[in-house]
Amino acid sequence: MVRSVKLRDSTLAYSEYAEYTGSPGKDPRSVSTSDVSEGIVRIIETEGPVVAKRVYDLYLRGCGIRRMGHELKSIMNKALAHAIRQGRVVSENEAAERGLLFSVVRVKGSPPIRLRRRGPRSFEEIPPSEVSLLARYLTERQGLAFGSEEHFRAILEWLDLKRLTPQVGSTLREILNRSFVYVDESLMLSLDPNVQSIPQGPGREMTDPALLVQLVGTYDLAGFDFEVALREDDVLQFVFLGRQNELLPVRGTTFKVKDLTGLTFEFLRGADGKVDRLVRHAETDIVAPRKR
């Protein structure tokens, strides 16, 4: 059943969480990769978009297996990769962790994001884009300060979670510092037609020197040092092998590189709230820790 979140003067469609029940297959150590892949797809058809680790856990629990060791993780990864190669499943890297285990998966042709009640999921099992969609909507429609404690608690209240632990707070900061194209699209499509559109493009805060100076530093990009610097005219730029390029604001803490198509840098904060690394988004993503 599709319902709607009533926030101030507008609504956002959501649904109850559809949980997979039953046994999706046999012990993955005793059957083929193709057989395990079929079971994985059945779970994703019901629960997607869903974090891959939850899919693995549901499959294994259905076989009476309570712990996923290295061997089982490898088998499950191969089975999911098989479904992806077949074109049946789409995988999105939404988390800071790399690899299939924490990717968000859905069947091909299905929406990349769906706002749902938490249901049986733990906070860690909710796709980051789903949390981002709710967070963006709350701050736009309730006038909450983006990333504030009040904002965090409103997110948890809607998810029927009580405790704002340091770990949860850190994860929320990570999510709010990332941008997902399909979150913007979902907001635009889900809002009632009489509700003012959410502004697109970078916010004014992205040109605020108080923010930009927090991004300045030296980063380790695959073994090479490069500098992010702030010019006197408050324009951010990166310097690599003697070449300087301007960084143009996109959204949040994501900047695109002027004159270099398809290359963006996303600055991420650590548990202490300080920028401690960035992710270079291109054909492949590279995490660059901040050195100083």
C-alpha positions as CSV (number, residue, x, y, z in Angstrom):
1,M,0.0,0.0,0.0
2,V,1.4,3.4,-1.0
3,R,0.8,6.1,1.6
4,S,2.3,9.6,2.0
5,V,4.3,11.5,4.5
6,K,2.4,14.6,5.6
7,L,5.0,17.3,6.3
8,R,3.8,20.9,6.5
9,D,1.9,21.7,3.3
10,S,3.0,18.8,1.1
11,T,3.2,15.1,0.8
12,L,5.8,12.5,-0.2
13,A,4.7,9.0,-1.2
14,Y,6.0,6.0,0.8
15,S,5.0,2.4,1.4
16,E,5.3,-0.2,4.1
17,Y,8.3,-2.4,3.8
18,A,7.8,-5.7,1.9
19,E,9.8,-8.4,3.7
20,Y,10.9,-11.6,2.0
21,T,9.8,-14.7,3.8
22,G,10.6,-18.3,3.3
23,S,13.7,-20.2,2.2
24,P,15.2,-18.7,-1.0
25,G,17.4,-21.8,-1.7
26,K,19.7,-24.4,-0.4
27,D,23.0,-24.1,1.5
28,P,25.2,-22.1,-1.0
29,R,28.2,-24.4,-0.3
30,S,26.3,-27.4,-1.7
31,V,24.7,-25.9,-4.9
32,S,25.9,-24.1,-8.0
33,T,26.6,-20.3,-8.3
34,S,23.6,-20.1,-10.6
35,D,21.3,-21.7,-8.1
36,V,22.4,-19.3,-5.3
37,S,22.0,-16.4,-7.8
38,E,18.4,-17.4,-8.4
39,G,17.6,-17.2,-4.7
40,I,19.3,-13.8,-4.4
41,V,17.2,-12.4,-7.2
42,R,14.0,-13.7,-5.6
43,I,14.9,-11.7,-2.4
44,I,15.8,-8.6,-4.4
45,E,12.6,-8.8,-6.3
46,T,10.7,-8.5,-3.0
47,E,12.9,-6.1,-1.0
48,G,14.8,-4.1,-3.5
49,P,16.4,-1.6,-3.5
50,V,18.1,-3.3,-0.7
51,V,21.6,-3.5,0.8
52,A,23.4,-6.6,-0.5
53,K,24.5,-7.7,3.0
54,R,20.9,-7.9,4.0
55,V,20.1,-10.1,1.0
56,Y,23.0,-12.4,1.9
57,D,21.9,-12.6,5.6
58,L,18.3,-13.4,4.6
59,Y,19.4,-16.1,2.2
60,L,21.7,-17.7,4.8
61,R,19.2,-17.5,7.6
62,G,16.8,-19.3,5.4
63,C,19.3,-22.1,5.2
64,G,19.8,-22.2,9.0
65,I,23.1,-20.4,8.7
66,R,23.6,-17.7,11.3
67,R,27.1,-16.5,10.6
68,M,28.7,-15.4,7.3
69,G,32.4,-16.2,7.2
70,H,34.9,-15.5,4.5
71,E,34.0,-18.5,2.5
72,L,30.3,-17.8,2.4
73,K,30.9,-14.1,1.7
74,S,32.9,-15.1,-1.3
75,I,30.2,-17.5,-2.6
76,M,27.5,-14.9,-2.1
77,N,29.5,-12.2,-3.9
78,K,30.1,-14.5,-6.9
79,A,26.3,-15.3,-7.0
80,L,25.4,-11.6,-6.9
81,A,28.0,-10.8,-9.6
82,H,26.5,-13.6,-11.7
83,A,23.1,-11.9,-11.6
84,I,24.6,-8.5,-12.4
85,R,26.5,-9.9,-15.4
86,Q,23.2,-11.5,-16.7
87,G,21.6,-8.1,-16.6
88,R,19.0,-9.1,-14.0
89,V,20.3,-7.0,-11.2
90,V,21.6,-3.4,-10.9
91,S,24.2,-2.5,-8.2
92,E,24.8,1.0,-6.9
93,N,27.7,1.9,-4.8
94,E,26.1,4.2,-2.2
95,A,28.2,3.5,0.9
96,A,31.6,4.6,1.9
97,E,32.7,0.9,2.0
98,R,33.8,-0.6,-1.3
99,G,32.7,-3.9,-2.8
100,L,29.4,-5.7,-3.5
101,L,28.7,-6.5,0.2
102,F,27.5,-3.0,1.0
103,S,26.2,-2.0,-2.4
104,V,22.5,-1.3,-3.0
105,V,20.9,-3.7,-5.4
106,R,17.6,-3.8,-7.3
107,V,16.2,-5.8,-10.2
108,K,16.7,-4.2,-13.6
109,G,14.0,-1.8,-14.6
110,S,12.8,-1.1,-11.1
111,P,13.1,2.4,-9.4
112,P,16.6,3.2,-7.9
113,I,15.0,4.5,-4.8
114,R,11.8,3.9,-2.8
115,L,10.8,5.5,0.5
116,R,9.5,2.9,2.9
117,R,8.9,2.4,6.6
118,R,11.9,0.8,8.3
119,G,10.1,-2.4,8.8
120,P,12.4,-5.2,10.1
121,R,15.6,-3.4,8.8
122,S,18.3,-2.1,11.1
123,F,19.5,1.4,10.5
124,E,22.6,0.0,8.7
125,E,20.3,-2.0,6.4
126,I,18.5,1.1,5.0
127,P,20.0,2.2,1.6
128,P,21.8,5.5,2.0
129,S,19.8,7.1,-0.8
130,E,16.5,6.2,1.0
131,V,17.8,8.0,4.1
132,S,19.0,10.9,2.0
133,L,15.6,11.3,0.3
134,L,13.9,11.5,3.7
135,A,16.5,13.8,5.1
136,R,16.3,16.2,2.1
137,Y,12.5,16.2,2.4
138,L,12.5,16.9,6.1
139,T,14.9,19.8,5.8
140,E,13.1,21.3,2.8
141,R,9.6,21.1,4.2
142,Q,10.0,21.4,8.0
143,G,12.6,24.1,7.8
144,L,15.1,22.1,9.8
145,A,18.8,23.1,9.7
146,F,20.5,20.6,7.5
147,G,22.7,18.2,9.5
148,S,21.6,19.6,12.9
149,E,20.8,17.4,15.8
150,E,17.2,18.3,15.5
151,H,17.3,17.2,11.8
152,F,19.0,13.9,12.8
153,R,16.4,13.2,15.5
154,A,13.5,13.9,13.0
155,I,15.0,11.4,10.6
156,L,15.2,8.7,13.3
157,E,11.7,9.5,14.6
158,W,10.2,8.8,11.2
159,L,12.2,5.6,11.0
160,D,10.9,4.6,14.4
161,L,14.4,4.7,15.9
162,K,15.1,6.2,19.3
163,R,18.8,6.5,20.0
164,L,21.1,9.0,18.2
165,T,24.3,7.1,19.0
166,P,27.7,8.4,17.8
167,Q,27.8,5.6,15.2
168,V,24.4,6.6,13.8
169,G,25.3,10.3,13.9
170,S,28.5,9.6,12.0
171,T,26.7,7.5,9.4
172,L,24.0,10.2,8.9
173,R,26.7,12.8,8.4
174,E,28.3,10.6,5.7
175,I,25.0,10.2,3.9
176,L,24.1,13.8,4.1
177,N,27.5,14.8,2.6
178,R,26.9,12.6,-0.4
179,S,24.7,13.4,-3.4
180,F,22.5,11.0,-5.3
181,V,21.0,12.1,-8.7
182,Y,18.0,9.9,-8.2
183,V,17.2,11.5,-4.9
184,D,16.7,14.8,-6.6
185,E,14.6,13.2,-9.3
186,S,12.5,11.3,-6.8
187,L,11.8,14.5,-4.9
188,M,10.7,16.3,-8.0
189,L,8.4,13.4,-9.1
190,S,6.9,12.7,-5.7
191,L,5.9,16.2,-4.7
192,D,2.3,17.3,-5.2
193,P,2.0,19.5,-8.3
194,N,1.0,22.5,-6.3
195,V,4.1,22.4,-4.1
196,Q,7.0,24.7,-5.1
197,S,9.8,22.8,-6.7
198,I,13.0,22.1,-4.7
199,P,15.8,24.3,-6.1
200,Q,18.3,22.4,-8.2
201,G,22.0,23.1,-8.5
202,P,24.4,24.2,-5.8
203,G,23.3,26.1,-2.7
204,R,24.8,29.4,-1.7
205,E,26.7,27.7,1.2
206,M,28.9,26.0,-1.4
207,T,30.6,29.3,-2.2
208,D,30.9,30.3,1.5
209,P,34.6,30.7,2.4
210,A,33.8,29.3,5.8
211,L,32.9,26.0,4.1
212,L,35.6,26.1,1.4
213,V,38.4,26.6,3.9
214,Q,37.5,23.3,5.6
215,L,38.2,21.4,2.3
216,V,41.7,22.8,1.9
217,G,44.5,20.4,2.4
218,T,46.8,17.7,1.0
219,Y,45.2,14.4,-0.1
220,D,46.8,11.1,-1.0
221,L,45.4,10.0,-4.4
222,A,46.6,6.5,-5.1
223,G,50.0,7.3,-3.8
224,F,50.3,10.8,-5.3
225,D,50.0,13.9,-3.2
226,F,47.8,16.7,-4.6
227,E,46.6,20.0,-3.0
228,V,43.2,21.5,-2.7
229,A,43.7,25.2,-2.3
230,L,41.5,28.3,-1.9
231,R,42.4,31.3,-4.1
232,E,42.2,34.9,-3.0
233,D,38.9,35.3,-4.9
234,D,37.4,32.4,-2.9
235,V,37.5,29.9,-5.7
236,L,38.4,26.3,-4.8
237,Q,41.0,24.6,-7.0
238,F,43.1,21.5,-7.0
239,V,46.8,21.4,-7.9
240,F,48.3,18.2,-9.3
241,L,51.7,17.8,-11.0
242,G,51.9,21.5,-11.4
243,R,48.5,21.9,-13.1
244,Q,45.7,23.9,-11.5
245,N,42.0,23.4,-12.1
246,E,39.0,25.1,-10.7
247,L,36.5,23.1,-8.7
248,L,33.0,24.2,-9.4
249,P,30.2,23.5,-6.9
250,V,27.6,20.8,-7.7
251,R,25.7,20.0,-4.4
252,G,26.6,19.3,-0.8
253,T,30.3,18.9,-0.8
254,T,30.6,17.6,-4.3
255,F,32.6,19.7,-6.9
256,K,33.2,19.1,-10.6
257,V,36.5,19.8,-12.2
258,K,36.3,22.7,-14.7
259,D,37.3,21.6,-18.3
260,L,37.5,17.9,-17.3
261,T,34.2,16.2,-18.3
262,G,33.0,13.5,-16.0
263,L,35.4,14.1,-13.1
264,T,34.1,15.2,-9.7
265,F,35.5,15.3,-6.2
266,E,33.3,14.6,-3.2
267,F,34.6,15.7,0.2
268,L,33.6,13.4,3.2
269,R,33.7,14.1,6.9
270,G,34.8,11.7,9.7
271,A,33.2,11.0,13.0
272,D,34.5,14.2,14.4
273,G,32.7,16.2,11.7
274,K,36.0,17.3,10.0
275,V,36.8,16.6,6.4
276,D,39.3,13.7,6.4
277,R,39.1,12.3,2.8
278,L,37.6,12.8,-0.6
279,V,36.3,10.5,-3.3
280,R,37.4,11.0,-6.9
281,H,34.4,10.0,-9.1
282,A,35.3,9.1,-12.6
283,E,35.2,5.8,-14.5
284,T,36.3,4.2,-11.2
285,D,36.0,5.8,-7.8
286,I,39.2,6.3,-5.7
287,V,39.1,7.3,-2.0
288,A,41.9,9.8,-1.2
289,P,42.6,10.2,2.5
290,R,43.5,13.7,3.8
291,K,47.1,13.9,5.0
292,R,47.2,17.4,6.5
